[in-house]
Amino acid sequence: MIIAKAVSRCAIVSASLALLALSPAGAQPKPATEKTVFENDKITVLDTVVKPGEGLPSGDRSGRIYYYLSGGNVERTFADGTKETVTRKSGQALMNSEKRPYSVANVGTTTVHVISIKLK
């Protein structure tokens, strides 16, 4: 009887931990599609498509020039855990002045498609 209770408790704890690991709060977004379309010794041009629920890992994006073919709502997460949601519009161009590395997740309902230029 004591062994049965211990096994039951162990099974409940294991199942709870498995459910926590699969919960959306701890889940990482699916990777977005990002490909290099041009590169030389001075610049890199990237074509990035981020569908709702997808994202990009943390990285240094300072100084990049962005042109949004289609916009949406993007959440930026910094190393210290702070988050910032930004809205980008189709046809918008900007230079990223954020110096801290951050990850990106599409938290909107539309696919974000952006061309970015990174100076070397």
MOVENTA-V360484 format. One record per pair of residues at least 4 apart in sequence whose C-alpha atoms are under 7 Angstrom apart, sorted by the first residue. I is the first residue (numbers start at 1). GAP is how many residues later the second one is. D is the distance in whole Angstrom. If there is no record, write none. Layout:
i=I gap=GAP d=D
i=I gap=GAP d=D
This chain:
i=1 gap=4 d=6
i=2 gap=4 d=6
i=3 gap=4 d=6
i=4 gap=4 d=6
i=5 gap=4 d=6
i=6 gap=4 d=6
i=7 gap=4 d=6
i=8 gap=4 d=6
i=9 gap=4 d=6
i=10 gap=4 d=6
i=11 gap=4 d=6
i=12 gap=4 d=6
i=13 gap=4 d=6
i=14 gap=4 d=6
i=15 gap=4 d=6
i=16 gap=4 d=6
i=17 gap=4 d=6
i=18 gap=4 d=6
i=19 gap=4 d=6
i=21 gap=5 d=7
i=22 gap=5 d=7
i=23 gap=4 d=6
i=29 gap=24 d=6
i=29 gap=25 d=5
i=29 gap=26 d=5
i=29 gap=76 d=7
i=30 gap=23 d=7
i=30 gap=24 d=5
i=30 gap=25 d=6
i=31 gap=23 d=5
i=31 gap=24 d=5
i=31 gap=25 d=6
i=32 gap=17 d=6
i=32 gap=18 d=5
i=32 gap=19 d=7
i=32 gap=22 d=5
i=32 gap=23 d=5
i=32 gap=24 d=6
i=33 gap=15 d=6
i=33 gap=16 d=5
i=33 gap=17 d=6
i=34 gap=12 d=7
i=34 gap=13 d=6
i=34 gap=14 d=4
i=34 gap=15 d=6
i=35 gap=11 d=6
i=35 gap=12 d=5
i=35 gap=13 d=7
i=36 gap=9 d=6
i=36 gap=10 d=5
i=36 gap=11 d=6
i=37 gap=8 d=6
i=37 gap=9 d=6
i=37 gap=10 d=6
i=38 gap=6 d=6
i=38 gap=7 d=5
i=39 gap=4 d=6
i=39 gap=5 d=4
i=39 gap=6 d=6
i=40 gap=4 d=7
i=42 gap=77 d=6
i=42 gap=78 d=5
i=43 gap=74 d=7
i=43 gap=75 d=6
i=43 gap=76 d=5
i=43 gap=77 d=5
i=44 gap=73 d=6
i=44 gap=74 d=5
i=44 gap=75 d=7
i=45 gap=71 d=6
i=45 gap=72 d=5
i=45 gap=73 d=6
i=46 gap=69 d=6
i=46 gap=70 d=5
i=46 gap=71 d=6
i=47 gap=67 d=6
i=47 gap=68 d=5
i=47 gap=69 d=7
i=48 gap=65 d=6
i=48 gap=66 d=5
i=48 gap=67 d=6
i=49 gap=62 d=7
i=49 gap=63 d=6
i=49 gap=64 d=4
i=49 gap=65 d=7
i=50 gap=4 d=6
i=50 gap=5 d=6
i=50 gap=56 d=6
i=50 gap=61 d=6
i=50 gap=62 d=5
i=50 gap=63 d=6
i=51 gap=55 d=7
i=51 gap=59 d=7
i=51 gap=60 d=4
i=51 gap=61 d=6
i=52 gap=54 d=5
i=52 gap=55 d=6
i=52 gap=56 d=6
i=52 gap=57 d=6
i=52 gap=58 d=6
i=52 gap=59 d=6
i=53 gap=52 d=7
i=53 gap=53 d=6
i=53 gap=54 d=6
i=54 gap=51 d=6
i=54 gap=52 d=6
i=55 gap=49 d=5
i=55 gap=50 d=4
i=55 gap=51 d=6
i=56 gap=47 d=6
i=56 gap=48 d=5
i=56 gap=49 d=7
i=57 gap=46 d=5
i=57 gap=47 d=7
i=58 gap=43 d=6
i=58 gap=44 d=5
i=58 gap=45 d=4
i=59 gap=42 d=5
i=59 gap=43 d=6
i=59 gap=44 d=6
i=60 gap=40 d=7
i=60 gap=41 d=4
i=60 gap=42 d=7
i=61 gap=35 d=7
i=61 gap=40 d=6
i=62 gap=34 d=6
i=62 gap=35 d=6
i=62 gap=36 d=5
i=62 gap=37 d=5
i=63 gap=32 d=6
i=63 gap=33 d=5
i=63 gap=34 d=6
i=64 gap=31 d=6
i=64 gap=32 d=5
i=64 gap=52 d=6
i=64 gap=53 d=6
i=64 gap=54 d=5
i=64 gap=55 d=7
i=65 gap=29 d=6
i=65 gap=30 d=4
i=65 gap=31 d=6
i=65 gap=51 d=5
i=65 gap=52 d=5
i=65 gap=53 d=7
i=66 gap=27 d=5
i=66 gap=28 d=5
i=66 gap=29 d=6
i=66 gap=48 d=7
i=66 gap=49 d=6
i=66 gap=50 d=4
i=66 gap=51 d=7
i=67 gap=24 d=7
i=67 gap=25 d=6
i=67 gap=26 d=4
i=67 gap=27 d=7
i=67 gap=47 d=6
i=67 gap=48 d=5
i=67 gap=49 d=6
i=68 gap=21 d=7
i=68 gap=22 d=5
i=68 gap=23 d=5
i=68 gap=24 d=5
i=68 gap=25 d=6
i=68 gap=45 d=6
i=68 gap=46 d=4
i=68 gap=47 d=6
i=69 gap=21 d=5
i=69 gap=22 d=6
i=69 gap=44 d=5
i=69 gap=45 d=6
i=70 gap=19 d=7
i=70 gap=20 d=4
i=70 gap=42 d=5
i=70 gap=43 d=5
i=70 gap=44 d=7
i=71 gap=17 d=5
i=71 gap=18 d=4
i=71 gap=19 d=5
i=71 gap=41 d=5
i=71 gap=42 d=7
i=72 gap=15 d=6
i=72 gap=16 d=5
i=72 gap=17 d=6
i=72 gap=36 d=6
i=72 gap=38 d=6
i=72 gap=39 d=7
i=72 gap=40 d=6
i=73 gap=12 d=7
i=73 gap=13 d=6
i=73 gap=14 d=5
i=73 gap=15 d=6
i=73 gap=33 d=6
i=73 gap=34 d=6
i=73 gap=35 d=5
i=74 gap=11 d=6
i=74 gap=12 d=5
i=74 gap=13 d=6
i=74 gap=30 d=7
i=74 gap=31 d=6
i=74 gap=32 d=5
i=74 gap=33 d=6
i=74 gap=34 d=7
i=75 gap=8 d=7
i=75 gap=9 d=6
i=75 gap=10 d=4
i=75 gap=11 d=6
i=75 gap=29 d=6
i=75 gap=30 d=5
i=75 gap=31 d=6
i=75 gap=32 d=6
i=76 gap=7 d=6
i=76 gap=8 d=5
i=76 gap=9 d=6
i=76 gap=26 d=6
i=76 gap=27 d=6
i=76 gap=28 d=5
i=76 gap=29 d=7
i=77 gap=4 d=6
i=77 gap=5 d=6
i=77 gap=6 d=4
i=77 gap=7 d=7
i=77 gap=25 d=5
i=77 gap=26 d=5
i=77 gap=27 d=7
i=78 gap=4 d=6
i=78 gap=5 d=6
i=78 gap=23 d=6
i=78 gap=24 d=4
i=78 gap=25 d=7
i=79 gap=23 d=7
i=88 gap=4 d=7
